[in-house]
Amino acid sequence: MIHARHTSPLPTTPVAETTIGVRTSELDSFGHVNHAVYLNYFEHARFEALSEAGFSWDVLAEREWAIFVVRIEVDYLAEATRGDLLLIRTWADSFRRTSMILAQEMVRADDRSSAVARARVTAVWIGPNRKPMRVPEEVRAGLSGSDENSLEP
């Protein structure tokens, strides 16, 4: 079995927190959140994290940047059901030249000690010409909490 490599953020890495309430329409016939819905939760939290770092939808549009997800690894660890309030933590795990990996952990808001799901998302930055571009330095700084950003080889 392959598992998404779980990492914890460094103490200096900003961690964005997004809360989402489970709605009845998101449940499957077994009474828990359908696995595909988790992807929506994680996506919403990623864009909240980008916005907190200074890169809202408006900023991305103004600069003609896009972010394309090219890989998602998700480990489903516990069920979420109607009425659960979920907290999703999102942080930058690493950067490469044109891509970044964001790590995410979903827990119940009233019990932050046990994970419901974890995700690792590889995303490529796209420039105005609709081709991959170097991850902007200000994005690296905003998501990592520093001006020093090491590139993976």
C-alpha positions as CSV (number, residue, x, y, z in Angstrom):
1,M,0.0,0.0,0.0
2,I,1.3,3.4,-0.9
3,H,0.8,6.2,1.6
4,A,1.2,9.9,1.1
5,R,4.4,10.8,2.8
6,H,3.3,12.7,5.9
7,T,5.5,15.6,7.0
8,S,5.0,18.1,9.7
9,P,5.7,21.8,9.0
10,L,8.9,23.3,10.4
11,P,8.3,25.6,13.4
12,T,8.9,28.7,11.2
13,T,6.6,27.5,8.3
14,P,3.2,29.3,8.2
15,V,0.3,26.9,8.5
16,A,-3.0,28.1,7.2
17,E,-6.1,26.7,8.9
18,T,-9.5,26.4,7.2
19,T,-12.7,25.2,8.8
20,I,-15.3,23.4,6.8
21,G,-18.6,22.0,8.0
22,V,-19.8,18.7,6.5
23,R,-23.2,19.1,4.6
24,T,-25.7,16.4,4.1
25,S,-25.4,16.7,0.3
26,E,-21.7,15.6,0.6
27,L,-22.5,12.2,2.1
28,D,-22.6,9.0,0.1
29,S,-25.0,6.1,0.5
30,F,-23.0,4.8,3.5
31,G,-23.6,8.1,5.5
32,H,-20.1,9.4,5.4
33,V,-18.4,12.1,3.2
34,N,-17.7,10.7,-0.2
35,H,-14.0,10.3,-1.0
36,A,-14.2,12.7,-3.9
37,V,-15.6,15.5,-1.7
38,Y,-12.3,15.5,0.3
39,L,-10.6,16.8,-2.8
40,N,-13.0,19.7,-2.9
41,Y,-12.3,20.4,0.8
42,F,-8.5,20.3,0.2
43,E,-8.7,22.5,-2.8
44,H,-10.7,25.1,-1.0
45,A,-8.2,25.1,1.9
46,R,-5.3,25.5,-0.6
47,F,-6.7,28.6,-2.1
48,E,-7.4,30.0,1.4
49,A,-3.8,29.4,2.3
50,L,-2.6,31.1,-0.9
51,S,-4.9,34.1,-0.1
52,E,-3.5,34.3,3.4
53,A,0.0,34.4,1.9
54,G,-1.1,37.4,-0.3
55,F,-2.1,35.5,-3.5
56,S,-5.9,35.7,-3.7
57,W,-7.8,34.9,-6.9
58,D,-7.7,38.6,-7.8
59,V,-3.9,38.8,-7.5
60,L,-3.4,35.6,-9.5
61,A,-5.7,37.0,-12.2
62,E,-4.0,40.4,-12.2
63,R,-0.6,38.7,-12.7
64,E,-2.0,36.2,-15.2
65,W,-0.7,33.3,-13.1
66,A,-2.4,29.9,-12.7
67,I,-1.7,26.9,-10.6
68,F,-2.2,23.5,-12.1
69,V,-2.4,20.5,-9.9
70,V,-0.4,17.6,-11.5
71,R,-0.5,15.1,-8.6
72,I,-2.5,14.5,-5.5
73,E,-1.9,11.7,-2.9
74,V,-4.5,11.3,-0.3
75,D,-4.6,9.0,2.7
76,Y,-8.2,8.5,4.1
77,L,-7.7,7.8,7.8
78,A,-11.2,8.1,9.4
79,E,-14.7,8.8,8.2
80,A,-16.3,12.2,8.4
81,T,-20.1,12.4,8.8
82,R,-22.9,14.9,8.7
83,G,-22.4,17.8,11.1
84,D,-18.7,17.3,11.6
85,L,-16.7,20.5,11.7
86,L,-13.3,19.8,9.9
87,L,-10.1,21.8,10.3
88,I,-7.7,21.6,7.4
89,R,-4.1,22.7,7.9
90,T,-2.1,23.6,4.8
91,W,1.6,24.4,4.4
92,A,4.3,24.5,1.8
93,D,6.3,21.3,2.1
94,S,8.9,22.0,-0.7
95,F,9.6,23.9,-3.8
96,R,11.2,23.0,-7.1
97,R,11.9,25.3,-10.0
98,T,8.4,25.4,-11.5
99,S,6.5,23.4,-8.9
100,M,5.7,23.2,-5.2
101,I,4.4,20.5,-2.9
102,L,1.7,21.5,-0.4
103,A,1.0,19.3,2.5
104,Q,-2.5,19.2,4.1
105,E,-3.9,17.5,7.1
106,M,-7.6,17.3,8.0
107,V,-8.7,16.8,11.6
108,R,-12.0,17.2,13.4
109,A,-12.1,20.8,14.9
110,D,-13.0,19.4,18.3
111,D,-10.3,16.7,18.3
112,R,-7.2,18.0,16.6
113,S,-5.1,15.0,17.7
114,S,-6.2,12.5,15.2
115,A,-6.2,13.0,11.4
116,V,-9.2,12.3,9.2
117,A,-7.2,12.6,6.0
118,R,-3.8,13.8,4.7
119,A,-2.8,15.0,1.3
120,R,0.3,15.9,-0.6
121,V,-0.4,18.1,-3.7
122,T,2.1,18.8,-6.4
123,A,1.2,22.0,-8.3
124,V,2.9,23.7,-11.2
125,W,3.0,27.5,-11.6
126,I,1.7,28.7,-15.0
127,G,2.6,32.1,-16.5
128,P,0.8,34.4,-18.8
129,N,1.9,32.4,-21.8
130,R,0.1,29.3,-20.3
131,K,3.5,27.5,-19.9
132,P,5.2,26.5,-16.7
133,M,7.1,29.3,-15.0
134,R,9.5,29.5,-12.1
135,V,7.6,29.7,-8.8
136,P,7.8,33.4,-8.0
137,E,10.1,34.4,-5.1
138,E,7.3,36.3,-3.4
139,V,5.2,33.2,-3.4
140,R,8.0,31.1,-2.0
141,A,8.6,33.7,0.7
142,G,4.8,34.1,1.5
143,L,4.3,30.3,1.8
144,S,7.5,29.5,3.6
145,G,7.5,32.4,6.0
146,S,11.1,33.5,5.1
147,D,13.1,35.0,2.3
148,E,15.4,32.0,2.2
149,N,13.9,29.3,0.1
150,S,15.9,26.2,-0.8
151,L,15.2,24.5,-4.0
152,E,15.1,20.7,-4.2
153,P,17.4,19.3,-6.8
